């Protein structure tokens, strides 16, 4: 253990491994936020559809394409 702790190359590899793990976690969190935002937009669009709002208005408000909105009507 002592020899490993004093080995610069081993310490550098350990440090790189930790950085890779942290980067993976950050990417996972970012993907989760993107997916959550998409889900929220879809929910808002579905609520607006229930209120019989025009798809062009829903598109402007949510940023979803009219095609995406139409697919929500059939879902």
C-alpha atoms as a printed R data frame, in Angstrom:
   type eleno elety resid chain resno       x      y       z
1  ATOM     1    CA   UNK     A     1   0.000  0.000   0.000
2  ATOM     2    CA   UNK     A     2   2.800  2.389   0.929
3  ATOM     3    CA   UNK     A     3   4.574  1.753  -2.359
4  ATOM     4    CA   UNK     A     4   1.338  2.380  -4.258
5  ATOM     5    CA   UNK     A     5   0.686  5.633  -2.392
6  ATOM     6    CA   UNK     A     6   4.169  6.901  -3.319
7  ATOM     7    CA   UNK     A     7   3.842  5.862  -6.990
8  ATOM     8    CA   UNK     A     8   3.152  9.047  -8.990
9  ATOM     9    CA   UNK     A     9   1.903  7.164 -12.043
10 ATOM    10    CA   UNK     A    10  -0.542  5.133  -9.957
11 ATOM    11    CA   UNK     A    11  -1.776  8.276  -8.213
12 ATOM    12    CA   UNK     A    12  -2.247 10.022 -11.552
13 ATOM    13    CA   UNK     A    13  -4.214  7.061 -12.918
14 ATOM    14    CA   UNK     A    14  -6.372  7.017  -9.780
15 ATOM    15    CA   UNK     A    15  -6.995 10.758 -10.155
16 ATOM    16    CA   UNK     A    16  -7.943 10.359 -13.823
17 ATOM    17    CA   UNK     A    17 -10.309  7.510 -12.971
18 ATOM    18    CA   UNK     A    18 -12.075  9.719 -10.418
19 ATOM    19    CA   UNK     A    19 -12.353 12.576 -12.925
20 ATOM    20    CA   UNK     A    20 -13.901 10.220 -15.478
21 ATOM    21    CA   UNK     A    21 -16.437  8.995 -12.905
22 ATOM    22    CA   UNK     A    22 -17.360 12.574 -11.943
23 ATOM    23    CA   UNK     A    23 -17.723 13.565 -15.600
24 ATOM    24    CA   UNK     A    24 -20.070 10.623 -16.133
25 ATOM    25    CA   UNK     A    25 -22.164 11.702 -13.160
26 ATOM    26    CA   UNK     A    26 -22.326 15.275 -14.473
27 ATOM    27    CA   UNK     A    27 -23.418 14.070 -17.891
28 ATOM    28    CA   UNK     A    28 -26.081 11.886 -16.299
29 ATOM    29    CA   UNK     A    29 -27.440 14.807 -14.285
30 ATOM    30    CA   UNK     A    30 -27.481 17.047 -17.366
31 ATOM    31    CA   UNK     A    31 -29.325 14.405 -19.361
32 ATOM    32    CA   UNK     A    32 -31.835 14.085 -16.536
33 ATOM    33    CA   UNK     A    33 -32.463 17.828 -16.522
34 ATOM    34    CA   UNK     A    34 -32.978 17.852 -20.294
35 ATOM    35    CA   UNK     A    35 -35.382 14.921 -20.102
36 ATOM    36    CA   UNK     A    36 -37.284 16.604 -17.251
37 ATOM    37    CA   UNK     A    37 -37.617 19.832 -19.222
38 ATOM    38    CA   UNK     A    38 -38.903 17.905 -22.241
39 ATOM    39    CA   UNK     A    39 -41.450 16.075 -20.092
40 ATOM    40    CA   UNK     A    40 -42.607 19.373 -18.609
41 ATOM    41    CA   UNK     A    41 -43.033 20.950 -22.071
42 ATOM    42    CA   UNK     A    42 -45.051 17.946 -23.208
43 ATOM    43    CA   UNK     A    43 -47.285 18.135 -20.130
44 ATOM    44    CA   UNK     A    44 -47.891 21.848 -20.658
45 ATOM    45    CA   UNK     A    45 -48.693 21.249 -24.331
46 ATOM    46    CA   UNK     A    46 -51.118 18.460 -23.435
47 ATOM    47    CA   UNK     A    47 -52.873 20.743 -20.950
48 ATOM    48    CA   UNK     A    48 -53.127 23.461 -23.594
49 ATOM    49    CA   UNK     A    49 -54.550 20.951 -26.083
50 ATOM    50    CA   UNK     A    50 -57.231 20.004 -23.546
51 ATOM    51    CA   UNK     A    51 -58.137 23.695 -23.409
52 ATOM    52    CA   UNK     A    52 -58.558 23.587 -27.216
53 ATOM    53    CA   UNK     A    53 -55.778 26.097 -27.930
54 ATOM    54    CA   UNK     A    54 -54.443 26.279 -31.465
55 ATOM    55    CA   UNK     A    55 -51.309 24.235 -32.122
56 ATOM    56    CA   UNK     A    56 -49.478 27.291 -33.492
57 ATOM    57    CA   UNK     A    57 -49.969 29.082 -30.167
58 ATOM    58    CA   UNK     A    58 -48.880 26.003 -28.220
59 ATOM    59    CA   UNK     A    59 -45.789 25.803 -30.406
60 ATOM    60    CA   UNK     A    60 -44.881 29.434 -29.710
61 ATOM    61    CA   UNK     A    61 -45.345 29.024 -25.967
62 ATOM    62    CA   UNK     A    62 -43.600 25.671 -25.497
63 ATOM    63    CA   UNK     A    63 -41.032 25.712 -28.283
64 ATOM    64    CA   UNK     A    64 -42.307 22.343 -29.502
65 ATOM    65    CA   UNK     A    65 -42.897 21.871 -33.215
66 ATOM    66    CA   UNK     A    66 -46.470 21.556 -34.422
67 ATOM    67    CA   UNK     A    67 -45.628 17.996 -35.467
68 ATOM    68    CA   UNK     A    68 -44.527 17.175 -31.899
69 ATOM    69    CA   UNK     A    69 -47.735 18.713 -30.584
70 ATOM    70    CA   UNK     A    70 -49.879 16.694 -33.011
71 ATOM    71    CA   UNK     A    71 -48.162 13.523 -31.822
72 ATOM    72    CA   UNK     A    72 -49.197 14.425 -28.265
73 ATOM    73    CA   UNK     A    73 -52.850 14.557 -29.363
74 ATOM    74    CA   UNK     A    74 -52.732 10.903 -30.355
75 ATOM    75    CA   UNK     A    75 -50.775  9.804 -27.281
